[in-house]
């Protein structure tokens, strides 16, 4: 089974010859190397590029150890630029090269070299891309498999079963190809500890790492909940009897984001049209890794569905915030009261905006009114959406709010449009 990764592949193809170093980033094991060497390489051949004009170097391969020397790597590539036609230079695990920034920058003005690189998160993070190439690096972010990609590998299975499997074990391609649940669970728990957390500990020389591991567990247990470093510090003091400070917690949160393990969604005051610094929400980029951190013992469909919707929105290129709407109401005692209502997601791309509520189930009218109250108090004309965890038909209600099932949302990229 080969995952086509058509959207990511198209982004690579569209970025050709743009005068920048193409830098493929994303969490470990999400398929960056396969995308570059296999899918992109084959696409170039299909378009008629001569194979000798595709220079592939896996720097993690011991056979290429001498090419980790920057001057030898430069010489190796230069000797293969043997005509004026465009050459595609594909470098995997480029962080293993000493002074790799100088090597890559050396090709920015070489007219017949188009350079693409991947790197591991331990030493090659997204913020490094921004600083090291001084605006001459073009970042292409790769995520784990989307639900639609994952579902393609489950032909003949019921969509409900596929969704439960995806919510439990996530979208890492290697995990998706495993057939036994015990194998997936062992693999996910192992790589979380021995790969993802080890990368962070090694990169930042974290010696006393219990607090880092406890922080990850707290975040995994509270997806969809608002929090901030001060609140987490108080939890550490009261529950873990730890003296970790909020400044250290903030650094650890940054490390986890740089490793693509989690993403931060900040709050946005919809009526006031302003961002609010704290608290914020944190979502896991892969649900399988989140569940592995909790030993697969905490499976709450409503929270996992919210995390899943967030991930799919980000994969589709939308910026995603947590919305709030302040409304004036009258209490039972007749007093004026200001209340803050939450909108799960405020999504923007270009001139489009969507307000989205995630509702695993709406069993009665009281729950329906609760879910819709914040949307009904938004007074602009952007699309308002409720994603439900059942097989409801796609429809508009009398308020113009779009209702659709989680299945339609996941399988159709255009499902948010009427």
C-alpha positions as CSV (number, residue, x, y, z in Angstrom):
1,X,0.0,0.0,0.0
2,X,1.4,3.4,-1.0
3,X,0.0,6.6,0.3
4,X,0.0,9.1,-2.6
5,X,0.2,12.3,-0.4
6,X,-1.2,14.1,-3.4
7,X,-1.7,17.5,-1.7
8,X,1.8,17.6,-0.2
9,X,3.3,16.4,-3.5
10,X,1.5,19.1,-5.4
11,X,3.0,21.7,-3.1
12,X,6.4,20.4,-3.8
13,X,5.8,20.4,-7.6
14,X,4.4,24.0,-7.4
15,X,7.5,25.2,-5.6
16,X,9.9,24.2,-8.3
17,X,12.3,26.9,-9.6
18,X,11.2,29.5,-7.1
19,X,14.8,30.6,-6.3
20,X,14.6,29.3,-2.7
21,X,15.8,26.2,-0.8
22,X,12.7,24.0,-0.3
23,X,12.7,22.8,3.3
24,X,10.4,19.9,4.2
25,X,9.4,20.0,7.8
26,X,7.1,18.1,10.1
27,X,7.1,15.6,12.9
28,X,9.3,12.5,12.8
29,X,7.8,9.5,11.0
30,X,5.2,11.5,9.1
31,X,6.7,10.6,5.7
32,X,9.0,13.5,4.8
33,X,11.7,11.3,3.3
34,X,9.3,9.1,1.4
35,X,7.6,12.2,0.0
36,X,10.9,13.7,-1.2
37,X,12.7,10.6,-2.5
38,X,9.9,8.4,-3.7
39,X,6.9,10.4,-4.6
40,X,8.6,13.6,-5.7
41,X,11.4,11.7,-7.5
42,X,8.9,9.6,-9.4
43,X,6.8,12.7,-10.3
44,X,9.9,14.3,-11.9
45,X,10.6,11.2,-13.9
46,X,7.0,11.1,-15.1
47,X,7.4,14.7,-16.3
48,X,10.4,13.7,-18.4
49,X,13.2,14.8,-16.2
50,X,16.4,12.8,-16.9
51,X,17.3,10.5,-14.0
52,X,20.9,11.8,-14.0
53,X,19.4,15.3,-13.3
54,X,17.9,14.0,-10.0
55,X,20.6,13.9,-7.4
56,X,19.5,12.0,-4.3
57,X,21.6,11.8,-1.2
58,X,20.5,10.2,2.0
59,X,22.9,11.6,4.6
60,X,21.8,9.2,7.3
61,X,23.1,6.3,5.2
62,X,26.6,5.3,6.5
63,X,27.7,4.8,2.9
64,X,27.4,8.6,2.5
65,X,29.2,9.4,5.7
66,X,32.0,11.3,3.9
67,X,29.4,13.6,2.4
68,X,28.6,14.9,5.8
69,X,31.8,17.0,5.3
70,X,30.5,20.3,3.8
71,X,33.3,20.7,1.2
72,X,33.0,17.1,0.0
73,X,29.2,17.4,-0.3
74,X,29.7,20.6,-2.4
75,X,32.2,18.9,-4.6
76,X,30.0,15.8,-5.0
77,X,27.0,17.9,-6.1
78,X,29.0,20.3,-8.3
79,X,30.6,17.4,-10.3
80,X,27.0,16.2,-11.1
81,X,25.9,19.5,-12.4
82,X,27.4,18.6,-15.8
83,X,25.2,20.4,-18.2
84,X,23.0,23.6,-18.3
85,X,19.7,21.7,-17.7
86,X,17.9,22.0,-14.4
87,X,19.2,19.5,-11.7
88,X,17.1,18.6,-8.7
89,X,19.2,18.1,-5.6
90,X,17.3,16.1,-2.9
91,X,19.1,15.9,0.5
92,X,17.7,13.8,3.3
93,X,18.7,14.4,7.0
94,X,20.8,17.4,5.9
95,X,21.4,18.5,9.6
96,X,24.1,15.8,9.7
97,X,26.3,18.0,7.5
98,X,28.5,20.4,9.3
99,X,27.7,24.0,8.4
100,X,24.9,22.8,6.2
101,X,23.5,26.3,6.0
102,X,26.5,27.5,4.1
103,X,26.3,24.5,1.8
104,X,22.6,25.2,0.9
105,X,23.1,28.9,0.6
106,X,25.8,28.2,-1.9
107,X,23.2,27.0,-4.4
108,X,20.9,29.9,-4.1
109,X,22.5,31.6,-7.1
110,X,23.3,28.4,-9.1
111,X,20.8,28.7,-12.0
112,X,20.7,25.0,-12.8
113,X,20.3,23.6,-9.3
114,X,16.9,23.4,-7.5
115,X,17.5,22.2,-3.9
116,X,15.1,20.3,-1.6
117,X,16.0,19.1,1.9
118,X,14.6,17.3,4.9
119,X,15.9,17.4,8.5
120,X,15.1,15.7,11.8
121,X,13.4,17.8,14.5
122,X,16.2,17.3,17.0
123,X,18.4,19.9,15.2
124,X,16.3,21.2,12.3
125,X,13.1,22.8,13.5
126,X,10.8,25.2,11.8
127,X,12.0,28.3,13.6
128,X,15.6,27.4,12.5
129,X,14.4,27.4,8.9
130,X,13.2,31.0,9.3
131,X,16.4,32.3,10.8
132,X,19.1,30.3,9.0
133,X,18.2,31.0,5.4
134,X,17.4,34.7,5.9
135,X,14.2,34.6,3.9
136,X,15.6,32.3,1.2
137,X,14.1,29.1,2.5
138,X,10.6,28.0,1.5
139,X,9.1,25.7,4.1
140,X,6.7,22.9,3.1
141,X,5.0,21.5,6.1
142,X,4.1,17.7,6.1
143,X,1.6,16.3,8.5
144,X,0.6,12.8,9.4
145,X,-2.0,11.2,7.1
146,X,-5.3,13.0,6.9
147,X,-8.4,10.9,7.6
148,X,-9.3,10.8,3.9
149,X,-5.8,9.5,3.1
150,X,-6.0,7.0,6.0
151,X,-9.4,5.8,4.8
152,X,-8.0,4.9,1.4
153,X,-6.0,2.1,3.0
154,X,-9.1,0.6,4.6
155,X,-11.2,-0.4,1.6
156,X,-14.2,-2.4,2.4
157,X,-14.4,-1.4,6.1
158,X,-17.3,0.5,7.6
159,X,-16.6,4.3,7.9
160,X,-17.5,4.3,11.6
161,X,-14.9,1.6,12.3
162,X,-12.3,3.5,10.3
163,X,-12.9,6.7,12.2
164,X,-12.6,4.9,15.6
165,X,-9.3,3.4,14.4
166,X,-8.0,6.7,13.2
167,X,-9.0,8.5,16.5
168,X,-7.3,5.8,18.5
169,X,-4.1,5.2,16.5
170,X,-3.6,8.3,14.5
171,X,-2.2,8.9,11.1
172,X,1.5,8.1,11.1
173,X,2.0,6.1,7.8
174,X,4.0,3.3,9.4
175,X,1.3,2.8,12.1
176,X,-1.5,2.8,9.4
177,X,0.2,-0.1,7.7
178,X,0.3,-2.3,10.8
179,X,-2.4,-4.9,11.2
180,X,-2.4,-5.7,14.9
181,X,-3.5,-3.3,17.6
182,X,-0.9,-4.4,20.1
183,X,1.8,-3.7,17.5
184,X,0.5,-0.2,17.0
185,X,0.3,0.5,20.7
186,X,3.8,-0.8,21.4
187,X,5.3,1.2,18.5
188,X,3.5,4.4,19.4
189,X,4.5,4.3,23.1
190,X,8.1,3.4,22.2
191,X,8.7,6.2,19.6
192,X,7.0,8.8,21.8
193,X,9.5,8.2,24.6
194,X,12.6,7.1,22.7
195,X,12.3,9.4,19.6
196,X,10.1,12.5,20.2
197,X,10.9,13.2,23.8
198,X,14.5,12.1,23.4
199,X,14.9,14.6,20.5
200,X,13.8,17.4,22.8
201,X,15.9,16.3,25.8
202,X,19.0,16.0,23.6
203,X,18.6,19.2,21.8
204,X,18.0,21.3,24.9
205,X,20.1,19.3,27.2
206,X,17.3,18.7,29.7
207,X,18.7,16.6,32.5
208,X,15.8,16.5,35.0
209,X,13.2,15.4,32.6
210,X,10.3,14.2,34.8
211,X,8.7,17.6,34.6
212,X,8.8,17.5,30.8
213,X,7.1,14.1,30.7
214,X,4.5,15.1,33.3
215,X,3.7,18.2,31.3
216,X,3.1,16.1,28.2
217,X,0.8,13.8,30.2
218,X,-1.2,16.8,31.6
219,X,-1.7,18.2,28.1
220,X,-2.7,14.8,26.7
221,X,-5.3,14.5,29.5
222,X,-6.8,18.0,28.9
223,X,-7.0,18.4,25.1
224,X,-9.7,21.0,24.4
225,X,-9.3,22.7,27.7
226,X,-8.0,26.3,28.2
227,X,-4.8,26.6,30.1
228,X,-1.6,28.7,30.5
229,X,1.8,28.3,32.1
230,X,0.7,29.8,35.4
231,X,-2.2,27.4,35.7
232,X,0.0,24.5,34.9
233,X,2.6,25.7,37.5
234,X,-0.1,25.6,40.1
235,X,-1.1,22.1,39.1
236,X,2.5,21.0,39.3
237,X,2.8,22.4,42.8
238,X,-0.4,21.0,44.2
239,X,-0.4,17.6,42.5
240,X,3.2,16.8,41.7
241,X,4.8,18.8,44.5
242,X,7.2,20.2,41.9
243,X,8.9,23.5,42.0
244,X,8.9,24.0,38.3
245,X,8.3,27.6,37.3
246,X,5.9,29.0,34.7
247,X,8.9,30.3,32.7
248,X,10.3,26.7,32.5
249,X,6.8,25.4,31.5
250,X,6.6,28.0,28.8
251,X,9.9,26.9,27.4
252,X,8.8,23.3,27.5
253,X,5.6,24.2,25.6
254,X,7.7,25.9,23.0
255,X,9.9,22.9,22.7
256,X,6.9,20.6,22.2
257,X,5.5,22.9,19.5
258,X,8.9,23.1,17.7
259,X,9.0,19.3,17.6
260,X,5.5,19.4,16.0
261,X,4.0,17.3,18.8
262,X,1.5,19.9,19.8
263,X,0.0,23.1,18.3
264,X,-1.3,26.1,20.2
265,X,-4.6,27.7,19.4
266,X,-4.9,31.2,20.9
267,X,-8.2,33.0,21.9
268,X,-9.8,35.5,19.7
269,X,-12.5,38.0,20.9
270,X,-14.9,37.9,17.9
271,X,-16.9,41.1,18.8
272,X,-13.8,43.0,20.0
273,X,-11.8,41.8,17.1
274,X,-8.6,41.2,19.1
275,X,-6.4,38.4,20.2
276,X,-6.1,37.4,23.9
277,X,-2.8,36.1,25.1
278,X,-3.9,33.6,27.7
279,X,-5.3,31.1,28.4
280,X,-5.0,29.0,25.2
281,X,-5.7,25.5,24.0
282,X,-3.2,22.9,23.0
283,X,-3.9,20.1,20.5
284,X,-1.8,17.0,19.5
285,X,-0.8,16.8,15.9
286,X,-1.3,13.0,16.0
287,X,-4.0,11.4,18.1
288,X,-2.2,8.1,18.2
289,X,0.8,9.7,20.0
290,X,-1.6,11.5,22.4
291,X,-3.3,8.3,23.2
292,X,0.0,6.4,23.6
293,X,1.1,8.9,26.2
294,X,-2.0,7.9,28.3
295,X,-1.5,4.2,27.6
296,X,-4.7,4.2,25.5
297,X,-6.8,4.5,28.7
298,X,-8.5,7.8,28.1
299,X,-10.7,7.7,25.0
300,X,-13.2,10.5,25.2
301,X,-14.9,10.8,21.8
302,X,-15.9,14.5,22.2
303,X,-12.4,15.7,23.0
304,X,-10.8,13.5,20.4
305,X,-13.2,14.7,17.7
306,X,-12.4,18.3,18.6
307,X,-8.7,17.6,18.3
308,X,-9.3,15.8,15.0
309,X,-11.3,18.7,13.5
310,X,-8.5,21.1,14.5
311,X,-5.9,18.9,12.8
312,X,-7.9,18.6,9.6
313,X,-8.5,22.3,9.4
314,X,-4.8,23.0,9.8
315,X,-4.0,20.4,7.1
316,X,-6.3,22.3,4.8
317,X,-4.3,25.4,5.2
318,X,-6.6,27.4,7.5
319,X,-5.3,29.4,10.5
320,X,-7.3,28.3,13.5
321,X,-8.1,30.2,16.7
322,X,-10.4,29.6,19.7
323,X,-13.2,32.1,19.6
324,X,-15.2,33.8,22.3
325,X,-18.3,36.0,22.2
326,X,-19.1,38.3,25.1
327,X,-22.9,38.7,25.6
328,X,-25.0,40.7,28.1
329,X,-27.7,38.7,29.9
330,X,-30.0,39.1,32.8
331,X,-29.7,36.7,35.8
332,X,-32.5,35.1,37.6
333,X,-32.2,37.9,40.2
334,X,-32.7,40.5,37.4
335,X,-29.1,41.7,37.4
336,X,-27.2,42.5,34.2
337,X,-24.5,39.9,33.7
338,X,-21.7,39.6,31.1
339,X,-21.1,36.1,30.0
340,X,-18.4,34.7,27.7
341,X,-19.5,32.1,25.2
342,X,-17.0,29.9,23.4
343,X,-16.7,29.1,19.7
344,X,-14.6,26.1,19.3
345,X,-12.8,27.3,16.2
346,X,-12.5,30.6,14.3
347,X,-10.9,29.7,10.9
348,X,-9.4,32.0,8.3
349,X,-7.9,31.7,4.9
350,X,-7.7,34.7,2.7
351,X,-11.0,36.5,2.7
352,X,-12.9,33.4,4.0
353,X,-13.8,32.8,7.6
354,X,-15.7,30.0,9.3
355,X,-17.0,29.7,12.8
356,X,-17.1,26.0,13.8
357,X,-18.6,24.1,16.7
358,X,-17.6,20.5,17.4
359,X,-20.6,18.6,18.9
360,X,-20.1,14.9,19.3
361,X,-23.8,14.5,20.1
362,X,-26.9,16.8,20.6
363,X,-29.3,14.5,22.5
364,X,-31.9,17.2,23.4
365,X,-33.0,20.8,22.9
366,X,-31.1,22.1,25.9
367,X,-27.8,20.8,24.4
368,X,-28.7,22.1,21.0
369,X,-29.4,25.6,22.5
370,X,-26.1,25.5,24.3
371,X,-24.1,24.6,21.2
372,X,-25.8,27.2,19.1
373,X,-25.9,30.1,21.5
374,X,-22.4,31.5,20.7
375,X,-23.0,31.2,17.0
376,X,-26.3,33.0,17.2
377,X,-24.6,35.9,19.0
378,X,-22.1,36.5,16.2
379,X,-23.4,39.4,14.1
380,X,-21.4,39.1,10.9
381,X,-22.2,37.2,7.7
382,X,-19.4,34.6,7.7
383,X,-20.4,30.9,7.6
384,X,-21.3,29.3,10.9
385,X,-20.9,25.5,11.1
386,X,-21.8,22.7,13.5
387,X,-19.9,19.4,13.0
388,X,-21.8,16.4,14.5
389,X,-20.4,13.0,15.4
390,X,-23.2,11.1,13.7
391,X,-24.5,10.6,10.1
392,X,-26.7,13.6,9.9
393,X,-27.5,14.9,6.4
394,X,-25.8,18.2,5.5
395,X,-28.4,21.0,5.9
396,X,-29.0,24.6,7.0
397,X,-31.2,25.5,9.9
398,X,-33.5,28.6,10.1
399,X,-30.5,30.7,11.5
400,X,-28.4,29.9,8.4
401,X,-26.1,27.6,10.5
402,X,-24.7,24.7,8.5
403,X,-25.0,21.2,10.1
404,X,-22.9,18.4,8.7
405,X,-21.5,15.0,9.9
406,X,-17.9,14.4,11.0
407,X,-17.7,12.0,8.0
408,X,-18.7,14.6,5.4
409,X,-16.4,17.1,7.0
410,X,-13.4,14.7,6.9
411,X,-14.0,13.2,3.5
412,X,-14.8,16.4,1.6
413,X,-12.4,19.4,1.7
414,X,-15.2,21.6,0.4
415,X,-17.8,20.5,3.0
416,X,-17.7,23.8,4.9
417,X,-19.1,25.6,1.8
418,X,-22.8,25.7,1.1
